[in-house]
Amino acid sequence: MLFAGSNTYITTLIWDTEETAEDLTLTESGRNMLGPHEQVVVYGLSANSNGDTHHEADDTICEMSPRYYAEQFGYTFYATDVFEDVRQGKYYTIPVAWAYGRGVTNGKDATHFAPGDTCTRGQVVRFLWNAMGQPEPTLTECPFEDVLEGKYYYEAVLWALETGVTAGKDDFHFAPNESCTRGQVVTFIWNAMGKPEPTRTDCPFVDVTPGKYYYTAMLWALENGITAGLDETHFGPNQTCTRAQVVTFLYNALS
């Protein structure tokens, strides 16, 4: 275990190893040893081919997936080593684990997250809606001709419209399949967080000028460590936002 400030982290959770069995048992005593739920984050390795992990030392809970364990005992579960294309040490490794563990997104398929794929506007608002706990919108009619009931992003778009996360591309189009830019993503998140006013006034990016719709959101994101930009002098507001970047922004803002 690694104790860091008020948080307790289990960096890897493999229940069939002697080392882990000494640190954690699947019992109430193990739960109490870990500390309060709000101070514990469980990082779990992917389960075996049956979707389970096995713990020899506990007859009462002999087969349990890491995610199910976390849910049963009230901990936050971040999954690692689930996707073949998400390697350890990448800037998005833990954000992807957080996104998967919190149900923000399950990946492109069971074994691939596709971190470099472009995120669409429909995907971004769905990710954000999921991350915010899927709040039920009171809006029942959608004004956008290109957002049909039954689509995976339908309720998320209603929520985003109702709460001012985004007003769409125009009065009648949301463009759910259009690529989402970095400027749009930070603005969506900033809007969802209540448009907090940044104290920072200086902008280090040569490709961001005052007056742009994303300017204040970008300053807030920079000030709060949500993104540091593409480099020290470029934010890339019009560049398409990848899946890895989106979940990293969300993780930095909400975790």
VMD Tcl script that draws the C-alpha trace (Angstrom):
set ca {
  {0.00 0.00 0.00}
  {1.02 3.60 -0.54}
  {-0.16 6.23 1.90}
  {-0.29 9.70 0.36}
  {-1.78 12.49 2.42}
  {-5.40 11.69 3.21}
  {-5.68 9.08 0.47}
  {-4.93 5.39 0.56}
  {-4.08 3.78 -2.74}
  {-3.74 0.15 -3.71}
  {-1.72 0.44 -6.87}
  {-2.42 -3.12 -7.99}
  {-4.92 -5.57 -6.62}
  {-4.18 -9.22 -7.39}
  {-5.89 -11.33 -4.79}
  {-4.18 -14.64 -5.49}
  {-0.69 -13.44 -4.54}
  {0.84 -13.77 -1.11}
  {1.86 -10.13 -0.99}
  {-1.65 -8.88 -1.66}
  {-3.22 -11.37 0.71}
  {-1.13 -9.83 3.49}
  {-2.27 -6.33 2.58}
  {-5.91 -6.98 1.87}
  {-8.44 -9.65 2.72}
  {-11.96 -9.74 1.34}
  {-13.51 -9.33 4.77}
  {-14.83 -6.61 7.00}
  {-11.42 -6.48 8.72}
  {-9.78 -5.80 5.37}
  {-12.28 -3.08 4.71}
  {-11.67 -1.44 8.08}
  {-7.92 -1.66 7.59}
  {-8.19 0.29 4.36}
  {-9.87 3.23 6.04}
  {-12.92 5.39 5.23}
  {-14.52 4.84 1.84}
  {-14.05 8.42 0.73}
  {-10.30 8.08 1.31}
  {-9.79 4.85 -0.60}
  {-9.21 4.25 -4.27}
  {-8.89 0.65 -5.46}
  {-6.85 0.06 -8.59}
  {-7.78 -3.37 -9.91}
  {-6.12 -5.49 -12.56}
  {-8.28 -7.00 -15.26}
  {-9.99 -10.22 -14.27}
  {-9.28 -13.62 -15.77}
  {-10.99 -15.05 -18.84}
  {-14.06 -15.93 -16.77}
  {-14.36 -12.37 -15.56}
  {-13.45 -13.33 -12.01}
  {-10.54 -13.22 -9.65}
  {-9.94 -15.92 -7.05}
  {-8.97 -15.56 -3.44}
  {-8.00 -18.79 -1.71}
  {-7.99 -17.33 1.80}
  {-11.65 -16.43 2.00}
  {-14.31 -19.11 1.66}
  {-17.18 -16.64 1.98}
  {-16.13 -14.63 -1.08}
  {-14.17 -16.99 -3.29}
  {-14.85 -15.52 -6.70}
  {-15.35 -11.83 -7.23}
  {-14.30 -9.36 -9.89}
  {-12.33 -6.34 -8.66}
  {-15.08 -4.00 -9.81}
  {-17.77 -5.99 -7.99}
  {-15.63 -6.05 -4.85}
  {-15.25 -2.30 -4.92}
  {-19.01 -1.85 -5.38}
  {-19.83 -4.30 -2.59}
  {-17.58 -2.60 -0.05}
  {-18.14 0.96 -1.18}
  {-14.76 1.84 -2.65}
  {-13.92 3.67 -5.85}
  {-12.65 1.25 -8.48}
  {-10.21 2.27 -11.20}
  {-9.53 -0.53 -13.67}
  {-6.04 -0.97 -15.11}
  {-4.65 -3.34 -17.73}
  {-8.06 -3.82 -19.33}
  {-7.34 -2.41 -22.77}
  {-4.55 -3.73 -24.97}
  {-3.92 -0.29 -26.44}
  {-3.58 1.52 -23.10}
  {-0.08 1.00 -21.76}
  {1.25 1.86 -18.33}
  {2.95 5.22 -18.01}
  {0.93 7.09 -20.62}
  {-0.59 10.41 -19.59}
  {-4.02 8.87 -20.05}
  {-3.43 5.52 -18.30}
  {-5.06 6.45 -15.00}
  {-7.75 8.67 -16.59}
  {-8.81 5.74 -18.80}
  {-8.85 3.49 -15.72}
  {-10.99 6.06 -13.91}
  {-13.34 6.44 -16.88}
  {-13.79 2.68 -17.18}
  {-14.18 2.13 -13.45}
  {-16.70 4.96 -13.07}
  {-18.75 3.95 -16.09}
  {-17.88 7.05 -18.10}
  {-17.08 4.85 -21.10}
  {-16.40 1.19 -21.73}
  {-14.02 1.64 -24.65}
  {-14.48 0.94 -28.34}
  {-14.73 -2.79 -27.61}
  {-13.89 -5.14 -24.74}
  {-10.12 -4.95 -25.24}
  {-9.51 -1.63 -27.04}
  {-10.00 1.92 -25.83}
  {-8.74 3.58 -29.03}
  {-7.08 6.50 -27.20}
  {-6.05 8.25 -30.42}
  {-9.49 8.14 -32.04}
  {-11.34 11.41 -32.47}
  {-14.25 12.04 -30.12}
  {-17.55 13.20 -31.57}
  {-19.80 15.79 -30.00}
  {-22.29 13.07 -29.16}
  {-19.63 11.03 -27.40}
  {-18.29 13.98 -25.42}
  {-21.66 15.01 -24.00}
  {-22.42 11.36 -23.19}
  {-19.05 10.96 -21.41}
  {-19.68 14.17 -19.48}
  {-23.24 13.18 -18.61}
  {-22.03 9.79 -17.38}
  {-19.26 11.41 -15.34}
  {-21.77 13.77 -13.70}
  {-23.92 10.82 -12.61}
  {-26.41 10.76 -15.49}
  {-28.74 13.46 -14.08}
  {-32.26 13.06 -15.38}
  {-33.23 15.96 -17.67}
  {-36.63 17.55 -17.20}
  {-36.63 18.62 -20.84}
  {-38.70 16.12 -22.79}
  {-38.65 17.58 -26.30}
  {-35.47 17.89 -28.34}
  {-35.27 20.83 -30.76}
  {-32.44 19.30 -32.77}
  {-33.43 17.60 -36.02}
  {-30.31 15.46 -36.00}
  {-30.79 14.04 -32.48}
  {-33.25 11.19 -32.54}
  {-34.83 9.53 -29.52}
  {-33.19 6.21 -28.75}
  {-29.67 7.28 -29.66}
  {-27.02 6.67 -26.99}
  {-26.53 10.42 -26.60}
  {-30.20 11.46 -26.57}
  {-30.67 12.05 -22.82}
  {-27.17 13.47 -22.54}
  {-27.95 16.06 -25.21}
  {-31.22 17.02 -23.48}
  {-29.32 17.45 -20.22}
  {-26.54 19.43 -21.91}
  {-29.07 21.74 -23.56}
  {-31.12 22.18 -20.39}
  {-28.13 22.96 -18.17}
  {-26.33 25.22 -20.61}
  {-23.44 22.87 -21.30}
  {-23.97 23.58 -24.97}
  {-26.63 25.18 -27.13}
  {-25.85 23.08 -30.18}
  {-24.40 24.14 -33.51}
  {-27.52 26.18 -34.22}
  {-31.15 26.22 -33.10}
  {-32.00 23.02 -34.95}
  {-28.76 21.04 -35.20}
  {-26.50 19.49 -32.59}
  {-24.17 17.71 -35.05}
  {-23.65 14.66 -32.80}
  {-21.37 12.90 -35.28}
  {-19.14 15.90 -35.90}
  {-15.65 15.83 -34.40}
  {-15.35 17.74 -31.14}
  {-12.52 20.24 -30.78}
  {-10.35 20.86 -27.74}
  {-11.91 24.29 -27.37}
  {-15.38 22.80 -27.33}
  {-14.50 20.11 -24.80}
  {-13.02 22.47 -22.20}
  {-16.01 24.78 -22.70}
  {-18.50 21.93 -22.18}
  {-16.74 20.90 -18.97}
  {-16.45 24.51 -17.75}
  {-20.16 25.07 -18.40}
  {-21.05 21.84 -16.59}
  {-19.01 22.96 -13.58}
  {-20.98 26.20 -13.34}
  {-18.68 28.52 -15.27}
  {-16.25 29.22 -12.41}
  {-14.36 32.46 -12.87}
  {-10.60 31.95 -13.19}
  {-8.28 34.23 -11.27}
  {-5.62 33.89 -13.94}
  {-5.67 36.62 -16.59}
  {-2.52 35.95 -18.60}
  {-2.67 33.48 -21.47}
  {0.56 31.76 -22.52}
  {-0.86 30.35 -25.76}
  {-0.22 32.17 -29.01}
  {-3.18 30.42 -30.69}
  {-5.75 31.62 -28.16}
  {-6.97 35.21 -28.27}
  {-9.36 37.06 -25.93}
  {-12.96 37.10 -27.04}
  {-13.08 33.51 -28.26}
  {-15.97 31.48 -26.81}
  {-13.50 29.11 -25.16}
  {-11.12 31.76 -23.77}
  {-12.35 31.91 -20.17}
  {-12.89 28.14 -20.09}
  {-9.33 27.63 -21.29}
  {-7.92 29.94 -18.59}
  {-9.90 28.02 -15.96}
  {-8.73 24.68 -17.34}
  {-5.12 25.85 -17.35}
  {-5.33 27.31 -13.85}
  {-6.84 24.13 -12.40}
  {-4.53 21.65 -14.09}
  {-7.19 20.20 -16.37}
  {-4.86 20.69 -19.33}
  {-1.48 22.24 -19.88}
  {-2.02 22.64 -23.61}
  {-0.30 20.88 -26.47}
  {2.94 22.58 -25.46}
  {3.98 25.69 -23.54}
  {2.77 28.10 -26.20}
  {-0.02 26.26 -28.03}
  {-3.43 25.10 -26.85}
  {-4.72 23.81 -30.19}
  {-8.33 24.97 -29.66}
  {-9.44 23.95 -33.14}
  {-7.71 20.57 -33.13}
  {-9.96 17.58 -32.78}
  {-10.01 16.12 -29.30}
  {-9.05 12.47 -28.92}
  {-10.73 9.98 -26.64}
  {-7.63 9.97 -24.43}
  {-7.67 13.75 -24.14}
  {-11.38 13.87 -23.31}
  {-11.19 11.34 -20.48}
  {-8.04 13.06 -19.18}
  {-9.81 16.44 -19.10}
  {-12.75 14.85 -17.29}
  {-10.54 13.00 -14.84}
  {-8.57 16.14 -14.00}
  {-11.77 18.14 -13.55}
  {-13.90 15.63 -11.66}
  {-11.78 12.98 -9.96}
}
mol new
graphics top color blue
foreach p $ca { graphics top sphere $p radius 0.5 }
foreach p [lrange $ca 0 end-1] q [lrange $ca 1 end] { graphics top cylinder $p $q radius 0.2 }
display resetview
